[in-house]
Amino acid sequence: MRRQFSLGVYFACAAAEGIISMTLLALVPSDPENAWLLGRSITRMAMIAAGLGLTLFFAGLAVRSSRDAAWRERLDGWIGDYVGSDRYLTAVSSVLMAGFLTGCYLQFVSFTAIDPLHRSYLVRLAPWSLWFALLCASSLLFIRVHYQPAWIAYMHAHRVSLLTINGVLLLGAVVHMHLGNMDLSTVKTYSASDQIGTPIEQQDIYAVYLEGQNLLNGVNPYTRITSLEASGGKSMLPTYLPIMYYGSWATQRLGLREFSLWLDVWQGIFLLFNLAVAYSLFHAGYFVYGSRMLGIFASLLWLFNRWTLYVTTVFQFDFIPVFLLVISLGLLPRNRLASYLLFGLSLAVKHVAILLIPVYLIWAWRSSDEGRLRQLVIGALAIGTIPFLASLPFIALDPLGFFSSLWFSVARLPGTHMGALSLDALLGWVGNAAKLPMLGLMLLIYWITWKGRLSYYATALLVMLVFLDFNSVLFNQYMVWTAPLIALTVMETTALHWGESDPVVRGPRGVSPPAGLGPSGTVSGHSRGK
């Protein structure tokens, strides 16, 4: 059976699936209004060309697998190393199962959509979703058949955990998809302060859509601050770094100009990152800290707490930077450069966690007894690279407009969504004085971090709690940032207390491991997920 489903056969199946899908894409009725070549738009021709290129790539891999035995064995061994790791196989299996279900769902809605506008673009995406579903299914089957001993051993040890977390993720997907499409005006409330049916035009996501339009029309979003302030339209100021605006531009450039279509795509992206955070929490609980139940609890806490549900209902994009921050913190003990880059990307999407920059730099300084200045410079450059490169075109075009737009988030007047004013707002402080309470506590956290008294997750949690409790502005979506950090800090503390943790130091240098742990904070003989 292993030989029958070899790497060459797998790649040949992927190429055949691509041929079928691209043939179906070419057969979809032409769009004469946007005809460019053979009655098809430039976007459709680009999709066909990309699909054919990917098909040829798989076909080339199939040919090489049949002719180059040494290359095939190396690739086979490399894949086998990952398949042999429980933690990687859990993640890969979950992604493939989720991909298969997603592809099947998109197939279903492609042919059941009633609205002509939605149906027109779903039909054109149907061949891609078909290929995606088939590729996920064949990949899962390949792992099951080709690496049968590893698969059987894995299922014997982890099938309950795999089925449980995938059930949780499926339930979360169903609930959040429903919330993202429901009419909020029908939700029964018992207090006037609980009204949640805010028009979409007043939400941040609509501003992101408009800024994508501006980029599409050649307008620099950051040059509009003067006119917007003069007209009182401050809520629509471009106060974020440009990564989300680039994403908005790209999806509209692909042809999704109508807001409803555009929002459909981004809702799917937000849902994927939402589920990715849930899986990351399970992964940490089960494979890093040795507790399946803590991992499942953390995933349920994340998916169904009121703040995560709120972010889904108002189409905020906090799930993306939260996921990047969680992965960045998890990578710190193993791969600092990747951690710094992911943290920088999180800031580039939404800079809520910007007060963690000094903490990351302190960790960089303390990461080595030698070359501390070098580590500090590497950390600073790695964190700043993505935000700087993404912002560089707008800084070059209008530096004053760019920095004035970003400064608005710092200088805005106090306000909340829930009527819980900060200390400075209650005392009537404005300007620099209003920042003193938060700044004072942040400096205290930085000092504690410098002395090496806190772990990574606990430090990040304290920074975000001070931001939430002392920042002049508090919006509901900010609350979601603490949920994963609370869960991870509890996991970390519980694991250290009971002597269960991954064999990697979970905190910065200088934190003494608790009684029962080795000198590096490891547990003798522990091999969860190895």
Secondary structure as the mmCIF struct_conf table of DSSP 4:
data_model
#
loop_
_struct_conf.conf_type_id
_struct_conf.id
_struct_conf.beg_label_comp_id
_struct_conf.beg_label_asym_id
_struct_conf.beg_label_seq_id
_struct_conf.end_label_comp_id
_struct_conf.end_label_asym_id
_struct_conf.end_label_seq_id
TURN_TY1_P TURN_TY1_P1 ARG A 2 PHE A 5
HELX_RH_AL_P HELX_RH_AL_P1 LEU A 7 LEU A 27
BEND BEND1 VAL A 28 VAL A 28
HELX_LH_PP_P HELX_LH_PP_P1 PRO A 29 SER A 30
HELX_RH_3T_P HELX_RH_3T_P1 PRO A 32 ASN A 34
STRN STRN1 LEU A 37 LEU A 37
TURN_TY1_P TURN_TY1_P2 LEU A 38 GLY A 39
STRN STRN2 ARG A 40 ARG A 40
HELX_RH_AL_P HELX_RH_AL_P2 ILE A 42 ARG A 67
HELX_RH_AL_P HELX_RH_AL_P3 ALA A 69 VAL A 83
TURN_TY1_P TURN_TY1_P3 GLY A 84 GLY A 84
BEND BEND2 SER A 85 SER A 85
HELX_RH_AL_P HELX_RH_AL_P4 ASP A 86 THR A 112
BEND BEND3 ASP A 115 ASP A 115
HELX_RH_AL_P HELX_RH_AL_P5 PRO A 116 HIS A 146
TURN_TY1_P TURN_TY1_P4 TYR A 147 TYR A 147
HELX_RH_AL_P HELX_RH_AL_P6 GLN A 148 ASN A 181
BEND BEND4 MET A 182 MET A 182
HELX_RH_3T_P HELX_RH_3T_P2 LEU A 184 THR A 186
BEND BEND5 VAL A 187 VAL A 187
BEND BEND6 TYR A 190 SER A 191
HELX_RH_3T_P HELX_RH_3T_P3 ALA A 192 ASP A 194
HELX_RH_3T_P HELX_RH_3T_P4 ILE A 200 GLN A 202
BEND BEND7 GLN A 203 GLN A 203
HELX_RH_AL_P HELX_RH_AL_P7 ASP A 204 LEU A 216
TURN_TY1_P TURN_TY1_P5 ASN A 217 GLY A 218
HELX_RH_3T_P HELX_RH_3T_P5 PRO A 221 THR A 223
HELX_RH_AL_P HELX_RH_AL_P8 ILE A 225 SER A 231
TURN_TY1_P TURN_TY1_P6 GLY A 232 GLY A 232
HELX_RH_3T_P HELX_RH_3T_P6 LYS A 234 MET A 236
BEND BEND8 TYR A 240 TYR A 240
TURN_TY1_P TURN_TY1_P7 PRO A 242 PRO A 242
HELX_RH_AL_P HELX_RH_AL_P9 ILE A 243 ARG A 253
TURN_TY1_P TURN_TY1_P8 LEU A 254 GLY A 255
BEND BEND9 GLU A 258 GLU A 258
HELX_RH_AL_P HELX_RH_AL_P10 PHE A 259 HIS A 283
HELX_RH_PI_P HELX_RH_PI_P1 ALA A 284 VAL A 288
BEND BEND10 TYR A 289 GLY A 290
HELX_RH_AL_P HELX_RH_AL_P11 ARG A 292 PHE A 304
BEND BEND11 ASN A 305 ASN A 305
HELX_RH_AL_P HELX_RH_AL_P12 ARG A 306 THR A 313
TURN_TY1_P TURN_TY1_P9 VAL A 314 PHE A 315
TURN_TY1_P TURN_TY1_P10 ASP A 318 ASP A 318
HELX_RH_AL_P HELX_RH_AL_P13 PHE A 319 LEU A 331
TURN_TY1_P TURN_TY1_P11 LEU A 332 ARG A 334
HELX_RH_AL_P HELX_RH_AL_P14 ARG A 336 VAL A 349
HELX_RH_3T_P HELX_RH_3T_P7 HIS A 351 LEU A 356
HELX_RH_AL_P HELX_RH_AL_P15 ILE A 357 ARG A 366
TURN_TY1_P TURN_TY1_P12 SER A 367 SER A 367
BEND BEND12 ASP A 369 GLU A 370
HELX_RH_AL_P HELX_RH_AL_P16 ARG A 372 LEU A 397
HELX_RH_AL_P HELX_RH_AL_P17 PRO A 399 ALA A 411
HELX_LH_PP_P HELX_LH_PP_P2 ARG A 412 PRO A 414
STRN STRN3 GLY A 415 THR A 416
BEND BEND13 HIS A 417 GLY A 419
HELX_RH_AL_P HELX_RH_AL_P18 LEU A 423 LEU A 427
TURN_TY1_P TURN_TY1_P13 GLY A 428 GLY A 428
HELX_RH_3T_P HELX_RH_3T_P8 GLY A 431 LYS A 435
HELX_RH_AL_P HELX_RH_AL_P19 LEU A 436 TRP A 450
TURN_TY1_P TURN_TY1_P14 LYS A 451 GLY A 452
BEND BEND14 LEU A 454 LEU A 454
HELX_RH_AL_P HELX_RH_AL_P20 TYR A 456 PHE A 470
BEND BEND15 SER A 472 SER A 472
STRN STRN4 VAL A 473 LEU A 474
HELX_RH_3T_P HELX_RH_3T_P9 ASN A 476 TRP A 481
HELX_RH_AL_P HELX_RH_AL_P21 THR A 482 TRP A 498
TURN_TY1_P TURN_TY1_P15 GLY A 499 GLY A 499
BEND BEND16 PRO A 503 VAL A 504
BEND BEND17 GLY A 507 GLY A 507
TURN_TY1_P TURN_TY1_P16 ARG A 509 GLY A 510
HELX_LH_PP_P HELX_LH_PP_P3 VAL A 511 PRO A 514
TURN_TY1_P TURN_TY1_P17 ALA A 515 GLY A 516
BEND BEND18 LEU A 517 LEU A 517
TURN_TY1_P TURN_TY1_P18 PRO A 519 SER A 520
BEND BEND19 GLY A 521 GLY A 521
TURN_TY1_P TURN_TY1_P19 SER A 524 GLY A 525
TURN_TY1_P TURN_TY1_P20 ARG A 528 GLY A 529
#
